[in-house]
Amino acid sequence: MDNTLVEQFIQYIRASRGLSERTAEVYGKALRHLSAFCTELDEGLTWQTLDTDILRRWLSAYMERGVQARTVRPLLAAVRTFYHYLLREGHVSEDPAYKLLPPKVPKTLPSFLKRSEVDRLLHSVAYADTFMGHRDRAIMATLCTTGIRAGEILGLQLADVDLQEGQLKVTGKRNKQRIVPFGPELAATLEAYLAARRTAPDAPAGQADCPAFFLSAKGKPMRYEQLWKVVRGVLGSVTSLKKRSPHTLRHTFATIMLDNGGDLEAIQQLLGHESVATTEIYTHTSFAELREQYAKAHPHARKEE
C-alpha cells in the first residue's frame, strides 16, 4: 500500500492537531504496520478499498499475540483519526473503522511507589557527578514531585522553567498550558543540572543552541525511549514494582497529594485532567491501601483460620 497519505497525515497532526510528538509516533507506527499487514494479505489493497473486516482481522492479530486491550485501543484511534482526515480531504468516501468498537480495558488500580520508596528515590539513589547523572536526578525528581506526563517533561523548554518563582509552564494534551509549582528542593536539583549542562566535562557539544530543557548525551531533545530507559533503570533500584514507567511517578505524585489532604480539584488542575472524574481513580487507590492496612491491623478484619 502507498504510504504517501500516511506521511501527509502525520505531518498534518504534528502541525495542526496539537497532538504530542509521542502520539504522532504511535499513530505513524500503527498505520505503517497496518499498511504492511494489508500488503501481505493482498497487494492490490488500497486505503480506498480497505474494509471493516480487514481492520478487524488486523486488530485480532494483535489480541491473539497476547497484546493487551490498553495497547490495542490507540491503534484503532490512529486508524479512526486517519480516516477522518482522508474523508475531509476527499481521498475516501467512507470510514471502515466507523463500526469497530475498541476492546474493553479491565479496570485496574494504578501502580505507585510507597512512601519509603519515594524517600529512597529522592534522597538515597547515587547519581554520578556528571551531566548525565545530574540530568537523570533532575528528571526523576521532576516527575515525582510535579506529576507531569512523559510528553510534558520532554516538551519542556528552557524558557518554561522558572527557578526563582518555582514553577513550570507545562504544555499538555491538545496544547493546553498550565502552571505547575515546585519547591526549593527541586529548584536546587534543576539548578545543579543546568550548571552541569554548561560546565560538566561530558556536557553535550552545542547544547547552548538547543532550547529543550532535558537533553540527550548528543545535545538533542530527549526521546520517549530514552526517558523511559532512565526511569525504568532508576526505579529498579528502589522498588520491586513490575510497572516502572514515567506514569508510575505521576500516579505516585497524585496518591501522595491525596493522602496528605490535597483537594481533589486542585490535584486535577496540577495533573491537567479535563474532568475531576479522571482524578477520582486516586481516591480508589488510597481506599484500597486503607483497606489493606485495616485488614492487616484490625483483628476482626481477618478471616478465621
C-alpha positions in Angstrom: 0.0 0.0 0.0 1.1 3.5 -0.7 2.2 5.3 2.5 2.2 8.8 1.0 -1.1 9.6 2.6 0.1 8.3 5.9 3.2 10.6 5.9 1.0 13.6 4.9 -1.4 12.7 7.8 1.5 12.6 10.3 2.7 16.0 9.1 -0.8 17.3 9.5 -1.4 16.1 13.1 2.1 17.4 14.1 1.3 20.9 12.6 -2.4 21.3 13.1 -3.9 19.0 15.6 -1.9 19.8 18.6 -1.2 16.2 19.4 2.1 15.3 21.2 5.1 14.0 19.3 4.7 10.7 21.1 1.1 10.4 19.8 2.3 11.2 16.3 5.0 8.4 16.6 2.4 5.9 17.8 -0.1 6.8 15.1 2.6 6.6 12.4 3.9 3.2 13.6 0.4 1.8 13.8 -0.6 2.9 10.3 2.6 1.7 8.7 2.1 -1.7 10.4 -1.5 -1.8 9.1 -0.2 -1.0 5.6 2.3 -3.8 5.7 -0.4 -6.2 7.1 -2.7 -5.3 4.1 0.1 -5.7 1.5 0.9 -9.1 2.8 -2.8 -10.0 2.8 -3.4 -8.6 -0.7 -1.0 -6.5 -2.7 -4.0 -4.9 -4.5 -5.5 -3.3 -1.4 -5.5 0.5 -1.0 -6.7 2.9 1.6 -9.8 3.3 -0.5 -10.6 -0.5 -0.7 -9.7 -1.4 2.9 -12.8 -2.6 4.7 -14.0 -3.2 8.2 -13.4 -7.0 8.1 -9.7 -6.4 7.3 -9.4 -3.9 10.1 -11.0 -6.4 12.5 -8.5 -9.1 11.4 -5.6 -6.7 11.9 -6.7 -5.9 15.5 -7.5 -9.5 16.2 -3.9 -10.5 15.2 -2.6 -8.2 18.0 -5.0 -9.7 20.5 -4.2 -13.2 19.6 -0.5 -12.5 20.3 -1.5 -11.5 23.8 -1.3 -7.7 23.3 -3.4 -6.0 26.0 -6.5 -4.1 25.2 -5.0 -0.9 26.6 -2.3 -1.2 23.9 -4.7 -2.0 21.1 -7.1 0.9 21.7 -4.6 3.6 20.5 -4.1 1.6 17.3 -7.8 1.8 16.5 -7.7 5.5 17.5 -4.9 6.0 14.9 -7.0 4.5 12.1 -10.1 6.4 13.0 -8.2 9.7 13.1 -6.5 8.9 9.8 -9.8 8.1 8.1 -11.4 11.3 9.4 -8.5 13.1 7.7 -8.9 11.2 4.5 -12.7 11.8 4.4 -12.2 15.6 5.0 -9.5 15.7 2.3 -11.7 13.8 -0.2 -9.3 10.8 -0.5 -12.0 8.3 0.5 -15.8 8.2 0.6 -16.3 6.1 3.8 -14.7 5.2 7.1 -14.1 1.4 7.5 -13.3 2.0 11.2 -16.6 3.6 12.0 -18.4 0.5 13.2 -15.5 -1.0 15.1 -15.7 -0.8 18.9 -12.5 -0.6 20.9 -11.7 -3.6 23.1 -12.7 -3.1 26.7 -9.9 -2.3 29.1 -10.2 -4.0 32.5 -10.3 -1.5 35.4 -7.1 -1.7 37.4 -5.7 0.5 40.1 -2.6 2.4 39.1 0.8 1.3 40.4 2.6 3.8 42.7 5.6 3.9 45.0 5.4 3.6 48.7 6.4 6.5 50.9 9.7 4.8 51.9 10.4 4.1 48.2 9.8 7.8 47.3 12.2 8.8 50.1 14.9 6.4 48.7 14.3 7.7 45.2 14.7 11.4 46.2 17.5 11.0 48.8 19.3 7.7 48.5 19.9 6.9 44.8 23.6 7.5 43.9 23.9 9.5 40.7 27.3 10.3 39.1 28.6 13.8 39.3 28.3 14.3 35.6 26.0 15.9 33.1 24.1 12.6 32.6 24.0 12.0 36.4 22.6 15.4 37.2 20.2 15.1 34.3 18.8 11.8 35.4 18.4 13.0 39.0 16.6 16.1 37.8 14.3 14.0 35.6 13.3 11.7 38.4 12.8 14.5 40.9 10.7 16.5 38.4 8.4 13.6 37.6 8.0 12.5 41.2 7.3 16.0 42.7 5.2 17.6 39.9 3.3 14.6 38.4 3.7 15.9 34.8 3.3 13.4 31.9 6.2 11.9 29.9 5.3 14.0 26.9 5.1 17.1 29.1 8.6 16.8 30.6 10.0 16.0 27.1 8.3 19.2 25.8 9.8 21.5 28.5 11.8 24.3 27.1 14.4 26.3 29.0 12.0 29.3 29.0 9.3 27.2 30.7 11.3 26.6 33.9 11.3 29.5 36.4 13.6 28.6 39.2 13.0 31.9 41.0 9.2 31.6 41.2 9.4 27.8 41.5 7.1 26.9 38.6 6.9 25.1 35.3 4.9 26.2 32.3 3.6 22.8 31.0 2.1 22.1 27.6 -0.3 19.2 28.0 -2.7 17.4 25.7 -4.2 19.4 22.8 -1.6 22.1 23.5 -3.3 23.2 26.7 -0.9 25.0 29.0 -0.9 25.1 32.8 1.4 26.3 35.5 2.7 23.7 37.9 4.5 24.8 41.1 7.5 23.2 42.7 9.5 23.6 45.9 13.1 24.7 46.7 14.4 21.1 46.8 13.5 20.6 43.2 14.7 24.1 42.3 18.2 23.2 43.7 18.2 19.9 41.7 17.3 21.7 38.5 19.8 24.4 39.1 22.6 21.8 39.6 21.5 20.1 36.3 21.7 23.4 34.4 25.2 24.1 35.9 26.3 20.6 34.8 24.8 21.2 31.4 27.0 24.2 30.9 30.2 23.1 32.5 30.4 19.3 33.1 33.2 17.5 31.1 30.6 15.2 29.5 28.1 18.0 28.7 26.9 17.7 25.1 28.5 19.8 22.5 26.2 22.5 21.0 23.8 22.3 24.0 23.6 26.1 24.2 21.8 26.1 20.9 19.1 23.7 21.9 16.1 25.2 23.7 14.8 21.9 25.1 15.3 21.7 28.9 16.3 18.0 29.1 18.9 16.9 26.5 20.3 13.6 25.3 24.0 12.9 25.5 24.3 14.3 22.0 22.7 17.6 22.9 19.4 16.8 21.2 15.9 16.9 22.8 15.3 13.6 24.6 13.1 11.0 23.0 10.5 8.9 24.9 12.5 5.8 24.7 15.5 7.5 26.3 13.3 8.9 29.1 11.6 5.5 29.7 15.1 3.8 29.9 16.2 6.3 32.6 13.0 6.0 34.6 12.9 2.2 34.5 16.6 1.9 35.4 16.4 4.2 38.4 13.0 2.8 39.7 14.5 -0.7 39.5 16.9 0.3 42.3 14.2 1.5 44.7 11.1 -0.7 44.1 10.0 -4.2 43.0 7.0 -2.9 41.0 6.7 -4.6 37.6 5.4 -1.4 36.1 8.2 1.1 36.2 7.4 4.0 33.9 7.1 7.8 33.9 3.4 7.3 34.6 4.2 5.3 37.8 5.7 8.5 39.1 2.6 10.5 38.0 0.4 8.1 39.9 2.7 8.3 42.9 2.5 12.1 42.9 -1.3 12.1 42.8 -1.6 9.5 45.6 0.8 11.3 47.9 -1.1 14.6 47.3 -4.4 12.9 48.1 -3.1 11.0 51.2 -1.8 14.3 52.6 -5.1 16.1 52.3 -4.8 17.6 48.9 -8.1 18.9 47.4 -9.3 16.7 44.6 -10.0 19.7 42.3 -6.5 21.1 43.0 -4.9 17.8 42.1 -7.0 17.7 39.0 -5.6 21.1 37.9 -2.0 20.1 38.8 -2.3 16.9 36.7 -4.0 18.7 33.8 -7.1 16.4 33.8 -10.1 17.8 31.9 -12.5 16.1 34.3 -12.3 15.6 38.1 -13.8 12.1 37.3 -10.4 11.1 35.9 -8.7 12.2 39.1 -11.1 10.3 41.3 -9.3 7.0 40.5 -6.7 8.0 43.1 -9.4 8.1 45.8 -10.0 4.4 45.0 -6.2 3.8 45.1 -6.0 5.4 48.6 -9.0 3.5 49.8 -7.5 0.2 48.6 -4.4 1.0 50.6 -6.5 1.9 53.6 -8.4 -1.4 53.3 -5.2 -3.3 53.1 -3.8 -1.6 56.3 -7.1 -2.2 58.0 -7.1 -5.9 57.1 -3.6 -6.3 58.5 -4.1 -4.3 61.7 -7.6 -5.0 62.9 -8.2 -8.4 64.5 -11.8 -8.6 63.5 -10.9 -7.8 59.8 -9.1 -11.1 59.4 -10.7 -14.3 58.1 -10.9 -17.1 60.6 -8.4 -19.8 60.0 
